Amino acid sequence: MSEYATAATTLNKDDLIVVTGAGGFIAGALTRHFHDQGFTRIRAVDKKPLPEWYQRVPGVESLTMDLSDPDNCTRAAEGAVEVYNLAADMGGMGFIERFRIECLRSVLINTHMVEAAYRAGAARYFFSSSACAYNTQLQQKPEVLALKESDAYPAMAERGYGWEKLISEMFCEEYWAERRFKTFIARFHNVYGPYGTWDGGREKAPAALSRKVIEAQESGNLEIDIWGDGTQTRSFMYIDDCVKGIDLIMHCDDLIATPINLGSSHLISINGLVSTIEEIAGVELARRYNLDAPQGVAGRNSDNTFILEVLGWEPDTPLRVGMEKTYAWIQSQYDDRRAGIYTPAGS
């Protein structure tokens, strides 16, 4: 991988990197990624109060600001060499189906943030998009064909969250076309791992199901509630792969203003995911299927032809490996909460 540029091979260690949404899951991991690489000037921004951030990285300038306000975006981008915009009001399927207006309002964050980064003279700008931007009519069967980048058009994105991502992608594309501002766009596919939301309504399937398995074991009621009939299919990307992919995409000039999939190409059903977690936990549960719960599309997978072609790499952490680490972390968080210790990602 040494032939491909990264922040470590491109920037000076004292260049200012700005990461938004850093109180949350992916951006928090990205902040730690840059810190661990030796970058000495990192500005992390999130609207949550600092005690509610999922992880705090020592030595990082951490600011609590709502980036739907343009003045706050100006402050956040001041002096930045690179800006990574991962701030959004989002969560798992239960959240994005119920709170569509909140999800749509995230368009204000990217609208103001890309302008602020441009005015601040930043060299590069990253926007975290989502596979929810893809045409939902192509995702109506569990045996879905993997989605390639061109499948976002003709547009029929998921209501609320997906449409916000698609229009924000367009903003990034036009800033390059009109102002020659280098923007980069990755469409995330179901990211999971430690330090992610695992309770409270915003969690996604890997964390939610892990928590439910733990709860079943703790209660002795060996049943699990599954949203839908369990045949829905998805691919799941481990957080370390996501962070690595962001770094590679941001520093590849062949990908300027070019949306690209960032996800695993390993398709698995929700039933299969439950079985994987059961094996990790050493338990077998009776399954109850809630057909009235939010389910999302019937199937979604990442076509990684393009990322392999451009970067010679794709997310490759095996699901079992990533889920073992995730399950162990959620178990520790569950134990902490029972002991009265505050757990911001599971409050």
SULDAHU-V159196 format. One record per residue. RES is the residue in three letters. OMEGA is omega in degrees with one decimal (NA if undefined). NEAR is the number of other C-alpha atoms within 10 Angstrom. Layout:
BEGIN
res=RES omega=OMEGA near=NEAR
res=RES omega=OMEGA near=NEAR
END
This chain:
BEGIN
res=MET omega=-174.4 near=9
res=SER omega=-178.6 near=6
res=GLU omega=-178.8 near=8
res=TYR omega=-176.0 near=13
res=ALA omega=173.7 near=17
res=THR omega=175.2 near=19
res=ALA omega=-176.6 near=18
res=ALA omega=-179.5 near=14
res=THR omega=-173.6 near=12
res=THR omega=-171.4 near=9
res=LEU omega=165.7 near=14
res=ASN omega=-176.1 near=13
res=LYS omega=178.3 near=18
res=ASP omega=172.2 near=12
res=ASP omega=-177.6 near=16
res=LEU omega=174.6 near=21
res=ILE omega=177.9 near=24
res=VAL omega=177.9 near=26
res=VAL omega=178.1 near=28
res=THR omega=-174.0 near=30
res=GLY omega=-169.4 near=26
res=ALA omega=174.2 near=32
res=GLY omega=-179.6 near=30
res=GLY omega=-168.8 near=26
res=PHE omega=-171.5 near=22
res=ILE omega=-178.9 near=25
res=ALA omega=174.6 near=25
res=GLY omega=177.2 near=26
res=ALA omega=178.9 near=25
res=LEU omega=176.6 near=24
res=THR omega=178.5 near=27
res=ARG omega=178.2 near=21
res=HIS omega=-179.1 near=17
res=PHE omega=177.0 near=20
res=HIS omega=-177.8 near=18
res=ASP omega=176.3 near=11
res=GLN omega=174.7 near=11
res=GLY omega=176.9 near=13
res=PHE omega=-170.7 near=22
res=THR omega=179.9 near=18
res=ARG omega=178.7 near=18
res=ILE omega=176.7 near=24
res=ARG omega=-179.7 near=22
res=ALA omega=-174.6 near=25
res=VAL omega=174.3 near=29
res=ASP omega=-179.7 near=25
res=LYS omega=178.9 near=20
res=LYS omega=171.8 near=17
res=PRO omega=-174.2 near=11
res=LEU omega=179.4 near=15
res=PRO omega=-178.3 near=12
res=GLU omega=177.4 near=17
res=TRP omega=-176.7 near=22
res=TYR omega=171.9 near=23
res=GLN omega=177.0 near=21
res=ARG omega=-177.1 near=20
res=VAL omega=-178.2 near=17
res=PRO omega=175.6 near=9
res=GLY omega=-179.1 near=12
res=VAL omega=174.5 near=16
res=GLU omega=-174.8 near=14
res=SER omega=-175.4 near=20
res=LEU omega=174.5 near=19
res=THR omega=-178.9 near=18
res=MET omega=174.6 near=19
res=ASP omega=-173.5 near=17
res=LEU omega=167.7 near=26
res=SER omega=176.2 near=20
res=ASP omega=-176.1 near=13
res=PRO omega=179.1 near=18
res=ASP omega=177.0 near=14
res=ASN omega=176.6 near=18
res=CYS omega=177.1 near=24
res=THR omega=178.3 near=20
res=ARG omega=-177.4 near=15
res=ALA omega=-174.5 near=25
res=ALA omega=-174.5 near=27
res=GLU omega=176.4 near=17
res=GLY omega=-174.3 near=17
res=ALA omega=170.2 near=24
res=VAL omega=175.1 near=20
res=GLU omega=178.7 near=23
res=VAL omega=176.8 near=27
res=TYR omega=-177.0 near=28
res=ASN omega=175.9 near=23
res=LEU omega=-178.8 near=24
res=ALA omega=177.1 near=26
res=ALA omega=174.2 near=27
res=ASP omega=-173.1 near=20
res=MET omega=177.4 near=18
res=GLY omega=177.9 near=18
res=GLY omega=-173.9 near=18
res=MET omega=178.7 near=21
res=GLY omega=-179.0 near=18
res=PHE omega=-172.0 near=19
res=ILE omega=174.3 near=23
res=GLU omega=-177.3 near=18
res=ARG omega=-173.2 near=12
res=PHE omega=-175.5 near=16
res=ARG omega=-179.9 near=19
res=ILE omega=178.2 near=15
res=GLU omega=179.0 near=16
res=CYS omega=179.4 near=23
res=LEU omega=-178.4 near=21
res=ARG omega=176.0 near=16
res=SER omega=177.2 near=21
res=VAL omega=178.3 near=23
res=LEU omega=-178.2 near=16
res=ILE omega=-177.6 near=23
res=ASN omega=178.7 near=28
res=THR omega=-178.7 near=18
res=HIS omega=-174.3 near=18
res=MET omega=-179.9 near=29
res=VAL omega=177.0 near=28
res=GLU omega=179.4 near=18
res=ALA omega=178.9 near=23
res=ALA omega=177.2 near=28
res=TYR omega=-178.6 near=22
res=ARG omega=179.6 near=13
res=ALA omega=179.2 near=17
res=GLY omega=177.6 near=15
res=ALA omega=-179.1 near=22
res=ALA omega=-175.8 near=14
res=ARG omega=-178.7 near=20
res=TYR omega=179.4 near=25
res=PHE omega=175.4 near=25
res=PHE omega=178.3 near=27
res=SER omega=175.7 near=23
res=SER omega=-172.8 near=28
res=SER omega=173.3 near=25
res=ALA omega=174.8 near=27
res=CYS omega=177.1 near=26
res=ALA omega=-176.0 near=26
res=TYR omega=-179.6 near=27
res=ASN omega=-176.2 near=19
res=THR omega=-179.5 near=22
res=GLN omega=177.1 near=12
res=LEU omega=-172.1 near=18
res=GLN omega=-172.7 near=20
res=GLN omega=177.2 near=14
res=LYS omega=176.8 near=15
res=PRO omega=-179.9 near=19
res=GLU omega=-172.5 near=18
res=VAL omega=169.7 near=17
res=LEU omega=179.5 near=14
res=ALA omega=-175.7 near=20
res=LEU omega=173.8 near=20
res=LYS omega=-170.3 near=16
res=GLU omega=-178.1 near=19
res=SER omega=-177.2 near=11
res=ASP omega=174.8 near=15
res=ALA omega=-179.8 near=19
res=TYR omega=1.6 near=12
res=PRO omega=-169.0 near=9
res=ALA omega=171.1 near=15
res=MET omega=-174.0 near=18
res=ALA omega=175.1 near=21
res=GLU omega=-174.8 near=23
res=ARG omega=179.1 near=17
res=GLY omega=-172.6 near=21
res=TYR omega=-176.9 near=30
res=GLY omega=179.4 near=25
res=TRP omega=176.6 near=22
res=GLU omega=-180.0 near=26
res=LYS omega=-176.7 near=28
res=LEU omega=179.9 near=25
res=ILE omega=177.8 near=17
res=SER omega=172.4 near=23
res=GLU omega=-178.6 near=26
res=MET omega=175.2 near=14
res=PHE omega=-178.8 near=20
res=CYS omega=179.7 near=26
res=GLU omega=-177.6 near=22
res=GLU omega=175.8 near=15
res=TYR omega=173.9 near=17
res=TRP omega=-176.3 near=16
res=ALA omega=-174.0 near=12
res=GLU omega=-172.5 near=8
res=ARG omega=178.9 near=10
res=ARG omega=175.4 near=13
res=PHE omega=-174.8 near=23
res=LYS omega=178.3 near=22
res=THR omega=-176.9 near=28
res=PHE omega=-170.0 near=29
res=ILE omega=175.0 near=27
res=ALA omega=176.0 near=25
res=ARG omega=-177.7 near=23
res=PHE omega=174.0 near=23
res=HIS omega=167.5 near=24
res=ASN omega=-179.2 near=24
res=VAL omega=179.2 near=22
res=TYR omega=176.6 near=26
res=GLY omega=177.3 near=25
res=PRO omega=-179.2 near=24
res=TYR omega=174.3 near=23
res=GLY omega=177.9 near=26
res=THR omega=-179.3 near=25
res=TRP omega=176.8 near=30
res=ASP omega=174.5 near=19
res=GLY omega=175.6 near=12
res=GLY omega=-179.7 near=15
res=ARG omega=-174.9 near=21
res=GLU omega=177.3 near=23
res=LYS omega=-168.4 near=20
res=ALA omega=-177.3 near=22
res=PRO omega=-179.9 near=21
res=ALA omega=-178.8 near=24
res=ALA omega=-179.1 near=20
res=LEU omega=175.9 near=23
res=SER omega=179.3 near=26
res=ARG omega=-179.2 near=22
res=LYS omega=176.9 near=19
res=VAL omega=178.1 near=26
res=ILE omega=179.9 near=23
res=GLU omega=179.4 near=17
res=ALA omega=178.4 near=17
res=GLN omega=-177.9 near=17
res=GLU omega=-176.9 near=10
res=SER omega=-175.1 near=10
res=GLY omega=176.2 near=9
res=ASN omega=-168.2 near=12
res=LEU omega=175.8 near=17
res=GLU omega=177.1 near=17
res=ILE omega=177.6 near=19
res=ASP omega=-178.4 near=15
res=ILE omega=178.4 near=21
res=TRP omega=-176.8 near=21
res=GLY omega=-177.0 near=18
res=ASP omega=176.5 near=16
res=GLY omega=-179.1 near=21
res=THR omega=179.4 near=16
res=GLN omega=-177.7 near=23
res=THR omega=178.1 near=23
res=ARG omega=164.4 near=26
res=SER omega=-175.7 near=21
res=PHE omega=-176.3 near=29
res=MET omega=179.8 near=25
res=TYR omega=-172.6 near=25
res=ILE omega=-179.5 near=24
res=ASP omega=177.0 near=20
res=ASP omega=179.8 near=17
res=CYS omega=-178.7 near=25
res=VAL omega=177.3 near=21
res=LYS omega=-179.9 near=15
res=GLY omega=177.5 near=22
res=ILE omega=-178.6 near=21
res=ASP omega=-179.7 near=19
res=LEU omega=-178.4 near=18
res=ILE omega=-177.7 near=26
res=MET omega=-173.4 near=26
res=HIS omega=176.9 near=21
res=CYS omega=-176.6 near=15
res=ASP omega=173.3 near=13
res=ASP omega=-176.9 near=12
res=LEU omega=178.1 near=20
res=ILE omega=176.8 near=22
res=ALA omega=-176.3 near=26
res=THR omega=179.2 near=18
res=PRO omega=-178.3 near=25
res=ILE omega=176.1 near=25
res=ASN omega=170.1 near=26
res=LEU omega=-177.0 near=30
res=GLY omega=174.1 near=29
res=SER omega=176.2 near=27
res=SER omega=179.3 near=23
res=HIS omega=-177.3 near=17
res=LEU omega=178.6 near=19
res=ILE omega=176.6 near=20
res=SER omega=175.1 near=18
res=ILE omega=174.5 near=22
res=ASN omega=178.1 near=15
res=GLY omega=177.6 near=15
res=LEU omega=177.3 near=22
res=VAL omega=179.6 near=23
res=SER omega=177.9 near=15
res=THR omega=-179.8 near=17
res=ILE omega=177.0 near=23
res=GLU omega=178.9 near=17
res=GLU omega=178.7 near=13
res=ILE omega=-176.8 near=17
res=ALA omega=-177.9 near=17
res=GLY omega=-177.7 near=9
res=VAL omega=173.9 near=14
res=GLU omega=-172.8 near=16
res=LEU omega=169.4 near=16
res=ALA omega=-174.3 near=9
res=ARG omega=173.7 near=15
res=ARG omega=-175.2 near=14
res=TYR omega=-179.6 near=13
res=ASN omega=-175.0 near=14
res=LEU omega=178.9 near=12
res=ASP omega=-178.3 near=9
res=ALA omega=175.5 near=13
res=PRO omega=-175.8 near=16
res=GLN omega=-175.8 near=17
res=GLY omega=-179.2 near=20
res=VAL omega=-176.9 near=19
res=ALA omega=-179.0 near=20
res=GLY omega=178.3 near=23
res=ARG omega=178.0 near=30
res=ASN omega=-178.2 near=27
res=SER omega=170.2 near=25
res=ASP omega=-174.2 near=20
res=ASN omega=178.9 near=21
res=THR omega=-174.8 near=16
res=PHE omega=-178.3 near=15
res=ILE omega=176.0 near=19
res=LEU omega=180.0 near=12
res=GLU omega=-173.6 near=10
res=VAL omega=-172.9 near=14
res=LEU omega=-177.9 near=18
res=GLY omega=-175.0 near=12
res=TRP omega=170.8 near=15
res=GLU omega=176.3 near=21
res=PRO omega=-170.1 near=23
res=ASP omega=176.3 near=14
res=THR omega=179.4 near=16
res=PRO omega=-177.3 near=13
res=LEU omega=-178.4 near=18
res=ARG omega=-179.9 near=14
res=VAL omega=-179.5 near=11
res=GLY omega=-178.9 near=18
res=MET omega=176.1 near=24
res=GLU omega=179.1 near=17
res=LYS omega=-179.1 near=15
res=THR omega=-179.3 near=24
res=TYR omega=-179.9 near=23
res=ALA omega=179.7 near=15
res=TRP omega=179.4 near=18
res=ILE omega=176.2 near=25
res=GLN omega=179.2 near=18
res=SER omega=177.1 near=12
res=GLN omega=178.5 near=22
res=TYR omega=178.6 near=19
res=ASP omega=178.4 near=14
res=ASP omega=-177.9 near=13
res=ARG omega=177.3 near=15
res=ARG omega=179.8 near=11
res=ALA omega=177.6 near=9
res=GLY omega=178.4 near=8
res=ILE omega=-178.3 near=11
res=TYR omega=179.8 near=14
res=THR omega=-172.2 near=21
res=PRO omega=-179.6 near=21
res=ALA omega=-179.3 near=23
res=GLY omega=-177.6 near=20
res=SER omega=NA near=12
END
